[in-house]
Amino acid sequence: MSGPTVALRARTAPRPYRRRPGARPAAGPGPAVPGGAEAGGRDALLDAALTETIRRCGATTGAVYLLPADEPVLHLAVLRGLPAEFIAPWIRAALASPLPVSDAVRERRLVWSGSQQEFARQYPRTAVALPYHFALAAAPIETPQRCWGALLLLWPASHSAQASPLERDLIGAECGRLARLLAQADAAGHPFTAPARPRVLPVQRPLESLPADAAAAFAERLPGGSCSLDLNGRITYLTAGACELLGAEAEDLLGGLPWQSLPWLDDPAYEDRYRSALISRQPSAFTALRPPDHWLSFRLYPGEDGISIRITPAGPGPADGPPATRPQAAPVSRAGQLYQIMHLAAALTEAVSVNDVIDLVAEQILPAFDAQGVALLTNDHGRLHVSGYRGYTPESIERFNSIPLRAHLTPTVDALTSGVPGFFGSREELVEVYPDVPQVTGKKAWAVLPLITSGRPVGCCLLAYDEPHRFAADERTVLTSLAGLLAQALERARLYDTKHGLAHELQQALLPHALPGIPGLDVAARYAPATEGLDIGGDFYDVIRLGPTSAAAVIGDVQGHNAPAAALMGQVRTAVHAASGAPPDQVLARANRLLCDLDPGMFTTCLYVHLDLAAHRALLADAGHPPPVLRPPGRPARVLDLVPGPPLGIDPQARYPVAEIPFPAGTLLFLYTDGLVEARGVELDHAIAGICEQLDRVPPGSSPSRTTDGLLARARADGRHDDDIATLLLRAAPAAADPRR
């Protein structure tokens, strides 16, 4: 067969490639989205809009994520310029995740990363799985009424590290155009929805200036060999010289992946060069040994629709160097799977609770291995307990609960007790080993992975598939490795949950279960834990009845976020109760001396208020606590300018000045801890001023509970809080003037 003939046939009619046993097919565009011609027409509009956005912005890759109205998760809907496999770990992105698209939507801003170093600093977990050079932008797709999703764009490594003002404006305009498209479809009653698998748009090859036979003849006359890969890495064209150098026939290579069709190229380093060239759009090269002694040089030249490769002899190559420079002889997992493991390992280091581990398994493992269901089962006093699941119905998952470990009748129990994973590619394989296991979940293939750490079984991970699935040897190895990572993360998370639960119970026991009802005084108190962090805080509040028309209110914050802080909080509350009734400065002075004598190594801020409801006045003393906010009836709210003393537990001789304010009927006095006003990216003065503005909008007669809930909701919306929050709202009621009540 002549060279030109081979090349021409390769370009005009590529034959289906023959996969080696156990090789996984390359990721494709996925099944068509159901919904008929109307849904297909809408999808075509979104696809065309994304293609035009990529062209206008000069990007190489683009993607649109959709945000459902009832779910805080972004779903990848359409992708152009890369295979779906490249971004498999990020097909679903929770808004709370540290990802560019999540940050763009959550913070309503353009996220820009112009270099590999900058991207690694901003998103270290994601950078582990994408160690390539590129520029990236993520921006929210939003209208004034709603955020519809996010736009993701990638540029080659040659792009400037900074986005120009014109470029930023252009990205914003394109997001506006996409937002209008999504909003119009929603208003018409036909909203866009993300498909089960993202659509991958094909890249159209530009018209050739040479006829196919002339182009093939031109390539054949070049020295060495030439071949072409599409975006998914499949071989679409090769010359006779390439076949000779690779030592294979064209029929065995066309349509296949090089690292699967040629065993000596089955090394993650070679696939990594292909990924690097495709993402960075920069030429790449490597040298490989074709057994027994033929060293070949591969040069990769990426383009919009694939990669062109020049293959030439490389002489003796590095064969005379140390053995470590030679490619591995045994097949190993593909680069994509290795990067997914690295990404999952980095993510698991950030998992705090058992729920965090379950969410990561659902978001990372399921798409990485094309599974449709997962369940995490833990060893609970000799029985299997379902800690979390995805892809199962509650009725079917209930059958996994409370199975005794002594009953060796199920694959989950056997895997956990023996430590040997089980792989069942079909129902027949499962029934052959476990004929009595009922088939009630509708799944057709399973991977049962024991979770063992330090030689002790802690649980079991069950992956399930809706269709029969053949588990290749490398896939079994990867899943077994993942089980070890999951076991360690799950054990850490369980220890954390136990520790946090005990500390939280201690704190709740020390806080008042109910505040006393005092005539002439309406009270509302709230406590909210931090939105992130490993431990609890020492925030506290209390209201103390002193007499028929007098009361005391106190709020404080113990330094630290752990069980000792909660215990010290209880001691401070006890000291304040014991001294209540004395003048405010004496109450704080006595509590201060007690803490100095105890010397706990922590200080406490505290604000004490003595309320004389009959005389319509309040006396306040401050020990380093944030100033309260006062809204007199018919007047704007203002921050009280108190002269604070030092926090409790620092100076045993400290003094605490007393301030007096009027407290007539209708007055609002708002006390809070610093967690309410301290947040990332929020100025302290601005946050306190926001409290005054919100109190000014409270209508007369509004319930203190509703007012407090509104203040807390606004603070949470301003940013992610790292500290606990305690609030206490006091309102003087008209009944205070009548001592008989």
N, C-alpha and C positions, 0 to 999 in steps of 0.2 A: 504494500500500500504506500503510495507516494505521500510525501509530506504535505503538499498543498491540498490534496484530497482529504487528508485527516483533518486539517485545520478548517476547511470549508464545512465539512460535516459537523464539526464541533460548534461552529458558529450558527449554523442554520437549523440543526435538529439535535440538540443535546439529548442524550439517552438517559433514562433513569439510572441513578447510581445504585450500586449494590453495597448495602451496609454490612460490615463485619458483624458477626454474632455479638450481641450485647451492646452495640453502639447505639447511642441515643440519636434520634433524628434532630436536625437543626431546627431552631425555632422559626416558625413562619408567621404569616399574618393572622392565623387563627380562623375559627369558623365564622361564617357570615352572621351578622346580627339579625335575630328574628324580628319580625314586625312588618314584613311585606315591603312593597315598593315604596310606600310612604316613608317608612323608617329608613330605607336605603337612600331615598332622596335627601333626607335630612342629614344622614351621615356624609353623603357626597358634598353637601354644602360645607360642613365642618372640615372635611378633608381638603377641599379646595381653598378654604380660608387659611388653614394652617400652611399649605404649600405656598400661598401668596405671601404670608407673613415671613416665612423663611427666606423667600426671594427678596423681599423688600429690605429685610434686616441684614442680608448678606451672610446668614448663618449656614452652617452645614447640616445641622440637626435641629429638629423641633418636636415638641410634644405638647399636647393639651390634656390637662387633668381636669376632671369634673368633680364638683363638690355637691353631694346631695344635701337637700335642705334639712334632712332629719338625721344626718350622720356626720360626725366630725372627722371624716376620712376622705382624702383625695383619691380618686380612681383614675388611672391612666386610660384615656379613651382612644387616642390616636397618636402614632409616632411615625416620623419620617426621617430617614438618614442613618439609622442604626437598626440592627436586629433587636427584637424584643428581649432576647436572652441577655443582652448587655445590661439591661436595667431591670432584670427580673426581681431583684430584692426590693425595688421601689415601685412596683406596679400599684400597690396601695400604700398611701402615706398618711399616717395619722397626723392631725394638726399639731399635736404636742410633740411630734418627733423632730429631732434636730436635722432637718433636711431643707435644702434651698426652697423648694416649692411650699413646704409647710410654713417656713418662716415668712415667705412672701405673703401668704394668705393670712396668717395669724397676725402679722404686724402691719399688713396693708402697705407694703413698700416694695420697691425693686431691690432684689438681692443680686449683687454682682460679684463675681470672682474671676479675676483676670489672669491668674497663674496657678500652677500646681502648688506652689508654696502657700499662697493665700488660701486656696481651697482646703489644704490640709490643716491650716490653722483654724479656719471657720468650721469645717465639718470633718474632724479626724476620723470618725467612724466610717463615713462614706468614702473618704479618700483612701482607706485601706483597700477597698474593693475597686477603686478607679484610680490607680496610680499613674495617670497619664497627663500629658500636657494639653490643656485646652482652656478656653475662656467660656464662662457660663453666666447666663442671666435667668432669673426666675421672677415673675411678676404676677400680681393678682389680676384675674379677669373679673371685673366688678362693675356694677352700676350703683347709683346712690341707694337703691333699695336692697341690694343683695350682692354677695360675692358668689360667682358662679364656678370658680375654679382657678387654675393657674396655667400660665404659659412658661414653658422651659425651652431655652435656646442655647445651642453650643456653637462656638466658633473654633477655627484651627488654632494651634499653638502660636502661629505667627501673628495673631490678633494683638492689638495694643492691650497692655495690662489695665488700662483705664478706659471706661466707656465715655465717649464724648457726649456733651450736652445734647447734640443733635441725635445721637444714637439713643440716648435715654428717652428723648421726646418721641422718637419713632417707635420704640418698644411700647411706651404708654399709649400711643395712638392705635397700635395694632391690638393691644389688649382691649381698648375701648371698642374697636370694630368687632372683635370676637364676642365681647360682652353683649353688644346689641343683638348679634345673631342669636345667642343663647336666650336672651330675654324675650325676643320676639317669638321664638319657638315655644317658650313657656307660656307666654300670653295667649298664643293660639291654641293652647291645650295639647301641644305635641312636644313636650320637653325633650331635650337631649338626655340620654342615659348612657352610662359607661357600659360597654359590652363585657361579657364574662372574661374575654381575653382581648387585649388592646389590638386595634387594627394597625397593621404596619404597612404604610403606603409604599408602593413600588416607586423606584426612581427611574424615570424614563431616560433611555439612552438617546443622546442627541443624534441627529442624522449624520451618517458617515459621508465623508468627502470622497472616499474610494469605494468601488464595488466590493462585495464581500470576497470574491475570489482574488481580486487584486490586493486587498488588505492582507489576506492569508498568505499570498505569495510574498508580499513584502516582509511579513514576520518570519517566514521560513528562511529568507536569505540572510537574516541576522545571525551572527555567531551565537553559540550557546542555545538556550531554550527560552521560550516565553509561555506564560500561561496567565489566565485571568480568573479572579475570584469575585463572586457577587458579594453583596453586603452581609449575607449570612455565612460567608466563607466557603461556599460551594464552588467547585471548579466548573467554569462555563466555557473555557477555551484553552487549548494548549497545542503547541506545535510538535512536529515529529522530533525535533531536537530536544524538547522538554521530556517527551516520553522516553527517549534514549537515555538521557541523563538520570531520570527518575527510576529507570529500570522497570517500567510497567506499560501496559497497553492503554491506549486512549479509552477503550470501552470500559476498563476497570477504574478509570479516574474521573471521567466526566460526570458531573452532578454530585460528586462526593466531596467530603471534607478531607483535606490533605492529611491531617493528623489521625484520621480514621482509616483512610484508604492505604496509607503507607505506614506500616508499624514503626519504622525507624524515625518517623516524624512525630510519634505519639509522646511528646514531651510538652509540659505546660509552657516552657520557655518559648517554644516556636509559636504556639497559638497566641501567646502574649504579645509577640511582635506584630501579628496580624491585628490584634485588638488595638495596640498602640498606634499603628499606622492609620487605622480606620477612625479612631476617636480624635487623635491630634491632627490628622490630615498632613502628617509629615512623613517623608520617606524613612524606611526602617530596613535593617539588614541583619542577617545571622548566617552562621556557617553550621552545616549539619553533616554527619557521617552516614553515608549510605553503605551498609555492610557489603563487603568486608572492609574495604579500605578506600572508598571513593568519597573524598570531601567535596561538598558542593556549596557554592555561595548563592544565597538568595537575597535579592534586593526588591523591596516592596515599594511601589509607587501608588499611593491612594488617590482616588478620585471620587466624584459625587456618587457614582453608581457601583463602585467596587474597587478592586486593587489589581494593578498589573504587576507581574512578577518576572524578573529576569533571573535565569538560572545559568550559572557558569561553573566550570570546574574550579576548585579552590586549591589545587596542588595538594601537598601533604597535610595542610591544615594544622590544627593544634594537636595532631596525634602524638607528637613527640613530647608534649607537655605533660603535666601531672594528670593522673587518672581522673581527678575531679572535673577536668575540662571536657571530658567526653560525655555525650548525652547518655541518659539512663537507658539501660537495656530493657528493663521491664516496663510495660505500659503503666501509666499512672493516670489519675483523674485529670479531666480537662481543666484548663485554666479558669473557665467560668465557674466550675464547681469549687475550685480552690479559693477563688475570690469570694464566693458566697460563704464558704466556711469562715474565712477571715472576717468578713463583714458580720456574720452572726456572732463570732467570738468577741469582736469588739463591742457589739451591741449588748451581749450578755453581761459584760463587765459593768454596764450601766443599769442593769435590771436590779431593782431593789426588792420588790415584793413578789409573791408567787403570781399575782395577776400580771405583773410586768413580764415575767418569764413566759406566761401563757400567750400574752399578746405578741411577743417577739416570735414565738414558735409559729403562731398563725400568720403573721405578716411576712416572715422570712422563709421558713422551711416549706410551707405549702406551695408558694409559687416556684420556689427553687427546684422542687422535685415533682411538680405537676400533680400534687396530691390534692384531694378535695375534702378530706376530713382529718382531724387530729384530736386526740384526747390525751391528757396528762393524768396519770393515775399515781397516787402516792401510797406508801405503806403506812397505814394508820392502825396501830395496835393489832397487827396480824391480819388486817383486812385491806383490800384495795379500795381507795376512796378517790373519786373523780374530782380533781382539783380544778379542772377547766377543760373546755372542748370547743371546737368549731366544726361546722359542717355536718353535725348530727342533730337529730331532733331530741328534745328533752326525754321523750318516751323511750327512744332507743338507747340513749346514753345511760338511762337508769339501770339497765341490765348489767352495766359494768360496775355498779356500786356495791360495796359491802361483800365482795367475793372473798371468802376466807383463803388465806395463802396455803393452808394445808390441803385444799382440794385441787389436785393437779389435773383439772379437767378443761382448762382454757389456755389459749396461747399466752395471754397476759400473765397469768400466774406462773406458768412454766418458764417464761422468759425472765421473770423477776427472781424466781427461786434458783434457777440454774445459771443465770448470767449470760445465757446464749441467746442472741437475737433470732427471731423467726421471720422468714420472708415467704409469703404465700401469694403467688402471682395470679391465682384464680380461686374460685370457690371450690373447684374440684381438688386443688392442692390442699386447701384447708380441711375439707371434709375427709380427705384421706388420712390426715393425722388426728383430727378431732371430729369424729363422726357425730358426736352428741351436741356440738355447739350449735345453737339455733341461728338461722340466717334471718335476722329481723331488721338489720340496718340498711339493706339495699346496696351495700358496698360489695366490690368484686375482687379486690386485691388489698393486701395488708403488709405492712412492715411493723413488727413488734420489737421495740428496742428497749432493753433493760437499762435503767438508770442506776449506775453503781458508782459510789465514790468511797475511797479508802477501804475498798473491799466490802462495803456494806450496801445492800440494796435500799435505795430511797424511793424508787418508783418505776414507772414504765411509761414509755411514749408510744402511742399507737397512731401510725399513719395509715390512712385508708384512701382507696381509689374507687371512682365510680365505674371504671372499666378494668378489665384484666390488664396487668402490668408485669412486664418481665424485668426482674431485678438483675442487672448485669453485675459482674464481679466488682468493678470499680465503684458502682453505685452503692453496693452493700458496704464496701469499705468506708465510703464517705459517710453514710448514715450511721455506721457504728462509731466513727469518730465524733460525729455530732452528738450522739448519745452521751459520750463522756463529758462534753462541754455542758450539755443540758443538766446532767446529774450534779455537777459542781455548782452551777447557777441555781438550780432548784434547792439544793441543800442550804446555800447561803440565804436564799430568799425565805425559806422556812424558818431559819434561825432569826432572821430580821423580823418576820411577822410575829414570832413568839415574843421577842424582846419588845417590839413596839406595842403589842397588845397589852403586855403587863404594865408598861409605862403609861399607856393611855388609860388603863383602868385605874391606876394610881392617881393620875391627874383628875379624872372624872370624880373619883371618890373624894378628893380634896376640894373640888369646886362645890358651891351650894347647889343642892338639888332643886330648891325653890326659894324665891325671895319673899320676905314677909310682906303682907298687905298693910300699908300704912295710910291712914286717912289723910287726904290732902296731897298725896304724892303718887304719881303714876310712874312706873318703872318698866324699862325693857332692857334686857341684857342678852348678849350674844357671845358665843365663843366659836371661832373657826380655826381649824388646824392649817398649817402652812400648805401651799399647793405643791411644794417639793421639799425634800430634806429627809434625813434618816430618822430623826428623833422628835420628841414632843417638846413643847415649850413650858415656861413657868408663868404664863399669863394668868391673872386671877382678878376677880371682882367680888364685891359683896355689898349688901345693904343691911344695916343693923338698926333695929328699933331701940331708941333711947328713952322715949317717953311718949305721952299721948300726942304731943305736937312736935316732936323732935326725932331726928334720925341721922344716921351717918352713912355715907357712901364712900367706898374705897375701891381703887383699881391699881394694879401693879404689874410688874414684869420682872421676873427673876432672870438674871443672866444665865445663858446656857440653854441647851435643848436636849435634856436627858433626864433620867429618873432622879438623880440628885437635885436637879433644878425643881422638879415637881415636888419632891419632899421638902425642900426649903420653902417653896411656895406655901405649903401647909403650915410651916412654922411661922411664917410672916403673918398669915391670916390669923393664926391663934394669938400672936402678940398684939395685933390690932384689936381683936375682939376683947382681949383682957384689958386694954387701956381705953377702949371706947367710952365716951362720956366725958373724958378729960378734954381740955382745949386741944385743937388740932396739932399745934406745935409740940405739945407734950406727948400726944399719941405717937407721932413719928419719932420723937427723941427716944422714947422708951423702946420702941421696936428696933431702932438703930443700935442702942446699947446692947440689946439681946443678940443681934446678929454679929456685932463686933466681938462679943464674948464667945459665941459659938465658932467664929472664925471659919466659915464654910469655904472660903476661897472664892466666893461669888458675891456680887453686889445686887441690889434690888432697887428699881425705881418705883415710886409709890406716890399717889395723890389721894389725900384724905379730905373729905368735905363734911362739915357739920351743918345740918339743915335745921333752922328754927322756923317751922312752918307757920306758927302763930305770928311771929314778928316779921315774916316774909324776908328773911335774910339768910345768907350762907357764909360760913367761914371756911377758907381753904388753906391748906399747907401742902407744899410740893417738895418731894425728894427726888429731884432730877428727872421727873416724868414729863412727857409731852404736855403742853398747855391745853386746858379744856376749851370748848367753844360754847359761848353763851348767846342765846337769842332772846332778848327781852320781848314782851308782848308789843306788837306794833312797831318794832324797830329791827334794823338789819342785824344779822348774826355777826359776832366778832370774836377774835381769839383773845382770851384773858391774858393780860400781861402780868404774870406772877413772877415774884422773885424766888427762884427755886433754891433749896439747899442741896447738899451733895446726896447721892444715892445712899440708901441704907447699907450698913456693913462696911463703911470705909473709915469714917472718922467718929470715934465714940463721943467727941465733944461737939459734934455738929449742931447747928441751930437751924430752925426752919421757920422763916417769917410767915405770918398769918395775914391773909387778905380777906376783906369783907366785901360782899357784893349784895345788891338787892335781889330778892327772889320772890317777886309777886306772882299771883296766879297767872297762868299762861306762859311762864318763863320756861325755856328749854335749856338744860345744861347737859352737854354731851362730853363724856369721858371716854378715852380710848387708849390702846397701847400702840407702840410705834409700828407694829406690823400693818396697821391700817394705812399709814401714810408713807411708808418706806417701801419702794419697789424699784426694780431695774428700769432705768430710763425715765423716772418720774422725779421731778424736783420736789423737795420737802415742802417748801413754801407754797408751791402750786397745789400740792395735794391737800394741805390744810385749808387753803383758800377755797378749794372745791367743796370741802365740807360746809363751809359758811354759805356758799352759793346754794347748795342743796337744801340746807336748813331754811334758807330764805324762801324757798319754793314750797315748803310744807304748809298746807292750809291749816288755819286754826281748827282745833278739835280733831285733827288726824291722830290715829292711834300711835303711841310710841313704838309698838312692835312693827307696824308697817314702815314707819320712818327709819327705824334701825335697819330693817331688811334692805331698804333702798340705799342707805349709806354703805352697807357692806357690799351690796351688788355692784355699786359704782367703783368701789376700791378694787374689787376683783377684776373688773373689766379693764382697769387702767394698766395692768401688767401682771406678771407672774410673781407672787409673793413668796419669800423665803422664810417668813416668820409667822408665828401664830398671831391671831387677832382676838382681842377682847374688847367689847364695847359696853357702855352703860349709859343709857339715856334717862334723865330725870326731868319730869314735868310737874310744876306746881299746879295743883288743882284748886278750884275755888273753895272746896270744902275745908281747906286748911284754916280759914278764918274762924271756923266754929269749933272750939275745943271740945264741945260735947260729942262731936263725931269722931 
